[in-house]
């Protein structure tokens, strides 16, 4: 069965977990500890949330975080309420999914892509070049079922990715390919390695997130057969620019 959009949102939360996630009133709060927008944004629990934005703002302030909201598909009223309060949109994200067997139909060439945990020093260096530092590595470490993926191309490191499994969904995060190794199939082999690993963990679907403005990555996922299952975007206060520092 194809995972529903709520199931994909939950898989995202579970495979890229906040330091703390809790429900209070009309909101779900996430304590990010510098790990990026996804682990820092508040989300609505019900249709009362659009009239209760001030409570969420206070809740995030109590966590020492700038106000940041994730708007999921269908949350039109909340989106409008935040727009009326001066919140701007940042980082629209697509959620892609694919039956996992469609990426396990080809054998991966030897010494092309490996999975292991914990990440090697070279993997941490590649992530750091892409802006994924210790705080996001801490997010990875919190996931329950996880692996890191290292690709090699032309006998040199090519790229890295992170994958986690929740229920029957393998979700891939933090895909980074070194600039001189791009457009050589590195990302494709990492996605296939994630699929083989995920299938061994019992996953039946593989999913990946991609920001709208990353045209090359979106094109790659579509070429691999992924279809868009949904998406989300964030709302932040431009008069509090430190909110942008949460990262994607």
C-alpha positions as CSV (number, residue, x, y, z in Angstrom):
1,X,0.0,0.0,0.0
2,X,1.3,3.5,-0.9
3,X,2.1,5.5,2.2
4,X,-0.3,8.3,2.9
5,X,0.9,11.9,3.2
6,X,0.5,11.9,7.1
7,X,2.5,8.7,7.2
8,X,5.3,10.3,5.2
9,X,5.3,13.4,7.5
10,X,5.6,11.1,10.4
11,X,8.4,9.1,8.7
12,X,10.2,12.4,8.2
13,X,9.9,13.3,11.9
14,X,11.0,9.8,13.0
15,X,14.0,9.5,10.7
16,X,15.2,13.1,11.2
17,X,14.2,13.6,14.8
18,X,14.1,16.7,16.9
19,X,15.9,16.7,20.2
20,X,12.4,16.9,21.7
21,X,9.0,16.8,20.1
22,X,5.8,17.3,22.2
23,X,2.2,18.3,21.8
24,X,0.7,21.1,23.8
25,X,-2.8,22.6,23.1
26,X,-3.2,23.1,19.4
27,X,0.4,22.7,18.5
28,X,3.3,20.2,18.1
29,X,6.6,21.8,19.2
30,X,10.1,20.7,18.2
31,X,13.3,21.6,20.0
32,X,15.9,21.7,17.3
33,X,19.2,22.6,19.2
34,X,20.5,24.1,15.9
35,X,19.7,21.1,13.8
36,X,17.7,22.9,11.1
37,X,14.2,24.0,10.2
38,X,12.6,20.5,10.1
39,X,13.5,19.8,13.7
40,X,12.7,23.3,15.0
41,X,9.3,24.2,13.4
42,X,6.0,24.1,15.1
43,X,3.1,22.3,13.3
44,X,-0.7,22.5,13.8
45,X,-2.5,19.8,15.6
46,X,-6.0,20.8,14.6
47,X,-8.1,23.4,12.9
48,X,-8.1,25.7,16.0
49,X,-4.4,26.4,15.4
50,X,-4.9,29.4,13.0
51,X,-6.5,31.4,15.7
52,X,-3.9,30.4,18.3
53,X,-0.6,31.6,16.6
54,X,0.3,33.8,19.6
55,X,0.4,30.7,21.8
56,X,2.8,28.9,19.4
57,X,5.0,32.0,19.3
58,X,5.3,32.0,23.1
59,X,5.9,28.3,23.1
60,X,8.8,28.6,20.7
61,X,10.2,31.5,22.6
62,X,10.2,29.4,25.7
63,X,12.4,26.9,23.9
64,X,14.8,29.7,22.9
65,X,13.8,29.5,19.3
66,X,12.6,32.1,16.8
67,X,9.0,31.6,15.6
68,X,9.0,29.1,12.7
69,X,6.0,27.2,11.3
70,X,5.9,24.3,9.0
71,X,2.8,24.5,6.7
72,X,1.6,21.1,5.4
73,X,-0.6,20.5,2.4
74,X,-4.2,21.5,3.0
75,X,-3.4,24.0,5.9
76,X,-4.8,26.9,4.0
77,X,-6.3,28.7,6.9
78,X,-3.0,28.6,9.0
79,X,-1.0,29.7,6.0
80,X,-3.3,32.7,5.5
81,X,-3.3,33.5,9.2
82,X,0.5,33.6,9.3
83,X,0.6,35.7,6.1
84,X,-1.7,38.2,7.7
85,X,0.7,38.5,10.7
86,X,3.7,39.3,8.4
87,X,5.2,35.8,8.1
88,X,7.0,35.1,4.8
89,X,7.4,31.8,3.0
90,X,10.8,30.1,2.8
91,X,11.9,26.7,1.5
92,X,9.0,25.0,-0.3
93,X,9.8,21.3,-0.1
94,X,8.6,18.4,-2.2
95,X,8.1,14.9,-0.8
96,X,8.9,12.2,-3.3
97,X,8.1,8.5,-3.0
98,X,8.7,5.3,-4.9
99,X,8.1,1.6,-4.4
100,X,11.4,0.4,-3.1
101,X,11.8,-2.5,-5.6
102,X,12.1,0.0,-8.4
103,X,15.5,1.0,-7.1
104,X,16.7,-2.5,-6.2
105,X,16.4,-3.9,-9.8
106,X,20.0,-3.2,-10.6
107,X,23.1,-4.6,-8.9
108,X,25.4,-1.8,-7.6
109,X,28.8,-1.9,-9.1
110,X,31.6,-2.9,-6.7
111,X,33.1,-0.2,-4.6
112,X,30.6,2.3,-5.8
113,X,28.3,2.8,-2.7
114,X,28.5,1.5,0.8
115,X,26.3,1.8,3.9
116,X,27.7,2.0,7.4
117,X,27.1,3.5,10.8
118,X,28.9,5.5,12.3
119,X,30.0,7.9,9.5
120,X,33.7,8.0,8.7
121,X,35.7,11.2,9.0
122,X,35.6,11.7,5.2
123,X,31.8,11.5,5.3
124,X,31.7,14.2,8.0
125,X,34.0,16.3,5.9
126,X,31.8,16.1,2.8
127,X,28.7,16.9,4.8
128,X,30.5,19.9,6.4
129,X,31.3,21.2,2.9
130,X,27.5,21.2,2.2
131,X,26.7,23.0,5.4
132,X,25.7,19.9,7.4
133,X,27.7,20.3,10.6
134,X,27.7,18.7,14.1
135,X,24.1,19.8,15.0
136,X,22.7,17.9,12.0
137,X,25.0,15.0,12.6
138,X,23.4,14.9,16.1
139,X,20.0,14.7,14.4
140,X,21.1,11.7,12.5
141,X,22.5,10.0,15.6
142,X,19.1,10.3,17.3
143,X,17.3,8.2,14.6
144,X,16.3,4.7,15.7
145,X,17.0,2.8,12.5
146,X,19.6,4.5,10.4
147,X,22.6,4.2,8.2
148,X,25.0,6.5,6.4
149,X,26.0,6.0,2.8
150,X,29.3,6.8,1.1
151,X,29.8,6.8,-2.6
152,X,33.0,6.5,-4.5
153,X,33.6,7.4,-8.1
154,X,36.8,7.3,-10.2
155,X,38.5,5.8,-7.1
156,X,37.8,8.9,-5.0
157,X,35.0,9.9,-2.6
158,X,31.9,11.0,-4.5
159,X,29.2,11.9,-2.0
160,X,27.3,11.0,1.1
161,X,23.7,10.5,2.3
162,X,21.8,9.5,5.4
163,X,18.8,7.1,5.5
164,X,16.4,6.0,8.2
165,X,13.5,3.6,8.3
166,X,10.1,4.2,10.0
167,X,7.5,1.4,9.6
168,X,7.6,0.6,5.9
169,X,9.2,3.8,4.6
170,X,12.9,4.3,4.0
171,X,13.5,8.1,4.0
172,X,16.7,9.5,2.6
173,X,18.1,12.8,3.9
174,X,21.3,15.0,3.6
175,X,22.3,13.9,0.1
176,X,25.5,15.7,-0.7
177,X,27.7,15.1,-3.8
178,X,31.1,16.7,-4.2
179,X,31.1,19.4,-6.9
180,X,33.7,17.7,-9.1
181,X,31.7,14.4,-8.9
182,X,28.3,15.7,-10.0
183,X,26.5,14.6,-13.1
184,X,28.3,11.2,-13.0
185,X,25.6,9.1,-11.4
186,X,26.9,9.3,-7.8
187,X,23.5,10.3,-6.3
188,X,21.7,7.6,-8.3
189,X,23.9,4.9,-6.8
190,X,23.5,6.3,-3.3
191,X,19.8,6.2,-3.7
192,X,20.0,2.6,-4.9
193,X,22.2,1.7,-2.0
194,X,19.7,3.3,0.4
195,X,16.9,1.2,-1.2
196,X,18.8,-2.1,-0.8
197,X,19.5,-1.2,2.9
198,X,15.9,-0.1,3.4
199,X,14.4,-3.2,1.9
200,X,16.6,-5.3,4.2
201,X,15.0,-3.3,7.1
202,X,11.5,-4.2,5.9
203,X,10.7,-1.0,4.0
204,X,8.4,-1.2,1.0
205,X,8.7,2.4,-0.2
206,X,11.6,4.9,-0.4
207,X,11.1,8.6,0.1
208,X,13.2,11.7,-0.3
209,X,12.7,15.4,0.4
210,X,13.9,18.1,-2.0
211,X,13.6,21.9,-1.9
212,X,11.8,23.4,-4.9
213,X,14.7,25.5,-6.0
214,X,17.1,22.6,-6.4
215,X,16.2,21.9,-10.0
216,X,18.9,19.3,-10.7
217,X,18.0,17.2,-7.7
218,X,14.3,17.4,-8.5
219,X,15.1,16.3,-12.1
220,X,17.2,13.4,-10.8
221,X,14.5,12.0,-8.5
222,X,11.8,12.3,-11.2
223,X,14.2,10.5,-13.6
224,X,14.6,7.7,-11.1
225,X,10.8,7.2,-11.1
226,X,9.9,9.1,-7.9
227,X,6.5,10.8,-7.9
228,X,5.5,13.8,-5.8
229,X,3.3,12.7,-2.9
230,X,3.0,16.1,-1.3
231,X,5.0,18.8,0.3
232,X,5.3,21.6,2.8
233,X,6.8,25.1,3.3
234,X,7.9,27.2,6.2
235,X,6.7,30.6,7.5
236,X,9.2,32.8,9.4
237,X,9.3,36.4,10.6
238,X,11.5,38.6,8.3
239,X,11.9,41.0,11.2
240,X,13.6,38.2,13.1
241,X,16.2,37.1,10.5
242,X,17.9,34.7,12.9
243,X,14.9,32.4,12.2
244,X,16.5,31.7,8.8
245,X,19.5,30.1,10.6
246,X,17.5,27.0,11.4
247,X,18.4,25.7,7.9
248,X,16.3,23.2,5.9
